[in-house]
Amino acid sequence: MAETYDLIVSGGEVVNHAGRGRADVAVRGGKVAAIGDLAQASAGEVFDARGLTVLPGVIDTQVHFREPGLEWKEDLESGSRAAVLGGVTAVFEMPNTEPNTTDADALADKLARARGRMHCDHAFYIGGTHENASFLGELERLPGCCGVKVFMGASTGTLLVKDDAGVEAVLSHINRRAAFHSEDEYRLEERRPLARTGDWTSHPEVRDVQAAIQSTERLVRIARRLGKRIHVLHVSTAEEIVYLAAHKDVASVEVTPQHLTLEGPEAYERLKGYAQMNPPIRTAEHRAGIWAGVANGVADVLGSDHAPHTAEEKARPYPASPSGMPGVQTLLPIMLTHVAEGRLSLERLVDLTSHGANRLFGLADKGRLAVGYDADLTIVDLKARRPFRHEDMASRVGWTPFVGLEAKGWPAATVIRGTVVMRDDEVTAPHRGEPVRFQDTLAA
């Protein structure tokens, strides 16, 4: 008797743990139920994926969706709409909202705001501070929490932890992998007078290479002494890639599409405030060093660091202009473009956007296109060619730093737990997002 499923994605080229080849994917009860030749099976819904490529659902492990407190830039609905339009099935959202996400009530508030509004699955970071360090062991185990995030350089509210004692206090009280913005605040304070009014090319001089590598060396020393796992976010320097390669036993590495695609000073001259982020876009030497980290396996995951600001805010003369740029909707198409241009394989991209998150964060049922896992699929058209345009961006701020570039590959559909939530640039099943589950906290 032929098997019957809820959904069959048929005829596509599947890229997963088994390699790359044509296969059908069947879904039952929101889980992947079978992979292979399912021509004799039937389903309530069939998605014809002939000519398309089926990837494990893309997971963006660093986004700032600005809610609560900064909703004029973004909110959980608009940010997650941009995510699913970009083929992203799950996001980890950062704690520098207003108020900061530093206690159980703030986390519960975000989860409540997400319920019935977010289009993709989600988890939220708890911000590590001097004040809550002793409670972080309990906070990191709360449902819906993806871990602890620490800002060692320039942040808002109580989130700045610039001193070694503060970092030690945070790491001493937690057991999961902690994520770090690694720039040395002491050096940043010394160098702020180097900012030239209206000249964005001075941004990487203010936040120089030494500020990054000095902080990362401090962080690794502390983590090693305490026997803790750390995750270094948005690595921006060739020096850090080389250094972290020697410390992979304690440190994992995130890289961003921005640092892999843009370079100074050209980006600052062309984009001005739109090119400003922390840590900065740097010169070709550092871009090449980060690509080397992708090629040799030092980089573990890709995160967009989606951090939107309005065009009006970005138009302020440097250094009054804020740092950060949108990116959750463009993460996949910009990286598919790099695949098309030969800078990395599609298999390596899958490792950076799904398998890496599964390994590092201990995802209970996501990050693999395999039987028994959530049926999260990102279906892409590798032959698509289209320009990046401001008007296509779903983010509230309505712009992209990649405007004018041509995408070589585009998400055709986003499937979350067996439901097609985006198809052909249209959200087809809104507000289906649910909290992500983690192996470390299944009993929480």
C-alpha positions in Angstrom: 0.0 0.0 0.0 1.4 3.4 -1.0 2.5 5.7 1.8 0.5 8.9 2.3 2.0 12.1 3.6 1.0 15.7 4.4 3.4 17.2 1.9 5.8 16.0 -0.7 8.5 18.3 -2.2 9.1 16.5 -5.4 11.8 16.5 -8.1 14.2 18.9 -6.5 18.0 18.6 -6.1 18.5 18.0 -2.3 21.6 19.2 -0.5 22.1 17.6 2.9 24.2 15.3 5.0 24.1 12.7 2.3 25.6 15.0 -0.3 23.8 16.5 -3.4 21.4 14.8 -5.7 17.8 14.5 -6.9 15.3 13.3 -4.3 11.8 13.8 -3.0 11.2 15.0 0.6 8.0 13.8 2.4 6.6 15.5 5.5 4.2 14.1 8.1 3.2 15.9 11.3 5.6 18.7 10.6 8.6 16.4 10.5 10.7 15.0 7.6 9.2 11.5 7.2 11.1 10.2 4.1 13.8 11.2 1.6 14.2 9.5 -1.8 12.2 8.3 -4.7 8.6 8.8 -3.6 6.9 8.6 -7.0 4.5 5.9 -5.7 3.5 7.9 -2.6 0.7 10.4 -2.3 0.2 13.6 -0.2 -2.3 16.2 0.6 -0.1 18.7 -1.0 2.7 18.3 -3.6 5.3 21.0 -4.2 6.8 20.7 -7.6 10.5 21.5 -7.1 11.8 20.4 -10.5 14.6 22.8 -11.5 15.0 24.0 -8.0 17.4 23.1 -5.1 16.1 22.0 -1.7 18.3 23.0 1.3 17.9 22.5 5.0 16.1 25.5 6.5 18.4 28.5 6.8 19.0 29.6 10.4 20.1 33.2 11.1 21.8 33.1 14.5 22.1 36.9 14.9 19.4 39.4 14.3 18.2 42.6 16.0 14.4 43.0 15.5 14.3 46.1 17.7 11.1 45.2 19.6 10.3 46.3 22.3 11.2 50.0 22.3 12.6 50.7 18.8 9.7 49.6 16.6 10.1 52.5 14.2 13.2 50.7 12.9 11.8 47.1 13.0 9.5 44.8 14.9 9.1 41.1 15.3 6.5 40.9 12.6 8.4 42.9 10.0 11.7 41.4 10.8 10.4 37.9 10.5 8.5 38.7 7.3 11.9 39.8 5.8 13.4 36.5 7.1 10.9 34.2 5.4 11.0 36.2 2.2 14.8 35.6 2.3 14.4 31.8 2.8 15.2 32.0 6.6 13.3 29.5 8.7 14.5 30.5 12.2 16.3 33.4 13.9 18.1 34.1 17.2 17.3 37.6 18.3 19.5 39.9 20.3 18.9 41.5 23.7 19.7 45.2 23.1 16.1 46.3 22.9 14.5 48.8 25.3 14.3 47.5 27.9 17.3 45.2 27.5 16.5 41.4 27.6 18.3 40.7 30.9 15.8 38.9 33.0 13.0 36.3 32.9 10.2 38.8 32.6 11.8 40.5 29.6 12.3 37.1 27.9 8.7 36.1 28.6 7.6 39.5 27.1 9.4 38.8 23.9 8.0 35.3 23.6 4.5 36.7 24.2 5.0 39.4 21.6 6.3 36.8 19.1 3.3 34.5 19.6 0.9 34.8 16.7 3.0 37.5 15.0 6.3 36.1 13.9 6.5 34.3 10.6 9.6 32.2 11.4 10.7 30.1 14.3 12.7 32.0 16.9 14.7 32.1 20.1 16.0 35.1 22.1 19.4 35.8 23.8 19.6 36.9 27.4 22.0 39.8 27.8 24.8 39.1 30.2 25.6 42.0 32.6 27.5 42.8 35.8 24.1 42.9 37.6 22.6 39.5 36.4 25.8 37.4 36.2 25.0 35.3 39.2 21.5 34.4 37.8 22.6 33.6 34.3 22.8 29.8 34.9 19.0 29.8 35.5 18.2 32.4 32.8 20.0 30.5 30.1 17.9 27.4 30.7 14.6 29.2 30.2 12.4 27.9 27.2 12.9 30.1 24.2 16.4 31.2 25.2 19.2 30.5 22.7 22.0 31.5 25.2 23.8 34.5 26.7 25.1 37.4 24.7 27.8 39.7 26.0 28.9 43.1 24.6 32.6 43.8 25.4 32.5 47.0 23.3 29.9 49.8 23.1 26.3 48.9 23.8 23.2 50.2 25.4 21.7 50.1 28.9 23.6 47.8 31.3 24.8 45.4 28.5 28.3 46.7 28.3 30.8 44.3 30.0 34.2 45.8 29.2 36.3 44.4 32.1 37.8 41.0 32.5 36.2 40.6 35.9 32.8 41.1 34.4 33.4 38.6 31.6 34.7 36.1 34.1 31.6 36.5 36.3 29.4 35.9 33.3 31.2 32.8 32.1 31.6 31.4 35.6 27.9 31.1 36.0 26.8 29.6 32.7 27.1 26.2 31.0 25.9 26.8 27.5 27.9 28.5 24.8 28.0 32.3 25.2 28.1 34.7 22.3 30.3 37.8 22.3 30.6 41.1 20.5 34.4 41.3 20.8 35.8 44.8 20.6 38.0 46.3 23.4 36.0 49.2 24.9 39.0 50.7 26.6 40.8 51.1 23.2 37.5 52.3 21.6 37.3 55.0 24.2 40.9 56.1 23.5 40.3 56.3 19.7 36.9 58.0 19.5 38.6 61.4 19.0 40.0 60.0 15.7 36.5 60.2 14.1 36.4 62.8 11.3 33.1 64.5 11.0 31.2 63.4 7.9 34.0 61.0 6.9 32.9 57.4 7.2 36.3 56.1 6.1 37.5 57.0 9.6 35.1 54.4 11.1 37.6 51.5 10.8 40.3 53.8 12.2 38.3 54.5 15.3 37.3 50.8 15.7 40.7 49.5 14.5 42.0 46.0 14.0 43.8 46.1 17.4 40.5 46.8 19.2 39.1 43.5 17.8 42.1 41.2 18.2 43.0 42.6 21.6 39.5 41.9 22.9 39.3 38.4 21.3 42.7 37.4 22.8 41.4 38.5 26.3 38.2 36.6 25.8 39.9 33.4 24.8 42.3 33.5 27.7 39.4 33.8 30.1 37.3 31.1 28.5 40.3 28.7 28.5 41.0 29.4 32.1 37.4 28.7 33.1 36.9 25.8 30.7 33.9 27.5 29.0 32.6 27.6 25.4 32.5 31.0 23.6 31.1 32.1 20.2 32.8 35.1 18.7 30.3 37.1 16.6 30.9 38.9 13.3 34.7 38.4 13.1 36.0 41.2 10.9 39.8 40.8 10.8 42.3 38.4 9.2 44.3 38.4 12.5 41.3 37.0 14.5 40.7 34.3 12.0 44.3 33.1 12.3 44.2 33.4 16.1 40.9 31.6 16.5 42.1 28.8 14.3 44.4 27.9 17.2 41.6 27.9 19.8 38.8 26.0 18.2 38.4 23.8 21.2 36.9 26.7 23.2 35.9 29.2 20.5 33.4 29.1 17.6 33.3 31.7 14.9 30.6 33.7 13.1 31.1 35.6 9.9 28.7 37.9 8.1 27.8 38.4 4.4 28.7 42.1 4.8 32.3 41.4 5.8 32.5 38.8 3.0 31.1 41.1 0.3 31.9 44.8 1.1 35.3 46.3 1.6 36.7 49.7 2.5 37.4 52.4 1.6 35.2 51.9 -1.5 32.1 50.9 0.5 32.3 54.0 2.7 32.8 56.3 -0.3 29.9 54.7 -2.2 27.4 53.9 0.6 28.4 56.4 3.3 26.4 55.7 6.4 24.8 52.6 4.9 28.2 50.9 5.1 28.6 51.7 8.8 28.5 48.7 11.2 30.3 47.4 14.3 32.8 45.9 13.9 33.6 47.8 10.8 33.8 46.8 7.1 37.6 46.7 6.6 40.0 46.6 3.7 40.4 43.9 1.0 43.2 42.2 3.1 40.7 41.5 5.9 37.9 40.4 3.5 40.4 37.9 2.0 41.3 36.7 5.5 37.7 36.1 6.4 37.2 34.2 3.2 40.3 32.1 4.1 38.4 31.3 7.3 35.5 30.1 5.3 37.6 28.0 3.1 39.7 26.3 5.8 36.7 25.6 8.1 37.5 28.1 10.9 34.2 29.9 10.3 31.3 27.9 11.9 28.2 29.9 11.0 26.9 32.8 9.0 24.8 35.4 10.8 23.3 38.4 9.1 23.7 40.8 12.1 20.5 42.3 10.8 20.5 45.6 12.7 18.3 48.1 10.9 18.3 51.9 11.2 16.2 54.4 9.2 17.6 56.2 6.2 17.2 59.5 8.1 19.3 58.2 11.0 22.0 56.9 8.5 22.1 60.3 6.8 23.5 62.0 9.9 27.1 63.0 9.4 29.6 60.5 10.9 30.0 59.8 13.8 26.5 60.8 14.7 25.2 58.2 12.3 24.3 54.8 14.0 26.1 51.5 13.2 24.2 48.6 11.8 22.5 47.5 8.6 19.6 45.2 7.6 20.5 41.8 6.3 18.2 38.9 7.2 16.4 39.0 3.8 19.6 39.2 1.8 21.8 36.7 3.7 20.9 33.8 1.4 20.8 35.5 -2.0 24.1 37.3 -1.4 25.8 34.1 -0.4 24.2 32.2 -3.3 25.9 34.8 -5.5 29.2 33.9 -3.9 28.5 30.3 -4.6 27.7 31.1 -8.3 30.9 33.0 -8.5 33.0 30.1 -7.2 34.0 31.4 -3.7 32.4 28.5 -1.8 30.4 25.4 -2.5 26.7 25.0 -1.9 27.5 22.2 0.5 29.7 24.6 2.5 27.0 27.2 2.5 24.6 24.7 3.9 27.1 23.9 6.7 27.3 27.6 7.6 23.6 28.3 7.5 22.1 25.2 9.1 24.4 22.4 10.2 26.7 24.8 12.0 23.9 26.2 14.1 22.7 22.7 14.9 26.2 21.7 16.2 27.0 24.9 18.1 23.7 25.6 19.8 22.5 22.0 20.3 19.3 22.4 18.3 16.8 19.7 19.3 15.1 19.2 16.0 16.4 21.8 13.5 19.5 22.4 11.3 19.4 19.1 9.3 17.4 17.9 6.4 17.0 14.4 7.8 14.3 12.0 8.8 12.9 12.9 12.2 13.9 16.6 12.1 11.5 19.5 11.7 10.5 19.9 8.0 12.3 23.2 7.6 13.3 23.6 4.0 14.7 26.5 2.0 14.0 26.0 -1.7 16.1 28.1 -4.0 16.4 28.8 -7.7 20.1 28.8 -8.5 19.4 30.1 -12.0 17.5 33.2 -10.9 19.2 36.5 -11.7 17.8 39.7 -10.2 19.1 43.0 -8.7 19.1 43.9 -5.1 16.6 46.8 -4.8 15.6 48.9 -1.8 11.9 48.6 -2.7 12.0 44.8 -2.4 13.1 44.9 1.2 10.4 44.0 3.8 12.3 45.5 6.7 10.7 48.7 8.0 13.7 50.7 7.1 13.4 49.8 3.4 17.0 49.7 2.2 19.9 47.3 1.7 23.7 47.9 1.5 23.8 45.5 -1.5 21.7 47.8 -3.7 22.9 47.7 -7.3 24.5 44.2 -7.1 23.0 41.3 -8.9 21.9 38.2 -7.1 22.8 34.9 -8.7 20.3 32.6 -7.0 17.1 33.5 -5.1 14.8 31.8 -2.5 11.8 30.4 -4.3 10.0 29.0 -1.2 10.3 28.8 2.6 8.9 25.7 4.4 8.6 25.7 8.2 7.6 22.5 10.0 6.0 21.3 6.8 4.0 24.5 6.0 4.9 26.5 2.9 5.1 30.0 4.5 6.6 31.8 1.5 6.4 31.1 -2.2 7.4 33.3 -5.2 8.1 36.4 -3.0 4.7 36.1 -1.2 4.0 35.2 2.4 1.5 32.4 2.0 0.9 31.2 5.6 1.6 34.1 8.0 2.4 34.1 11.7 3.3 30.4 12.1 6.5 31.0 14.1 7.2 29.0 17.3 10.0 29.0 19.8 13.1 26.9 18.9 13.9 24.0 21.2 17.5 23.2 22.4 18.9 19.9 23.7 20.5 21.6 26.7 17.1 22.7 28.0 14.6 20.1 26.8 13.8 19.4 30.5 13.4 23.0 31.4 
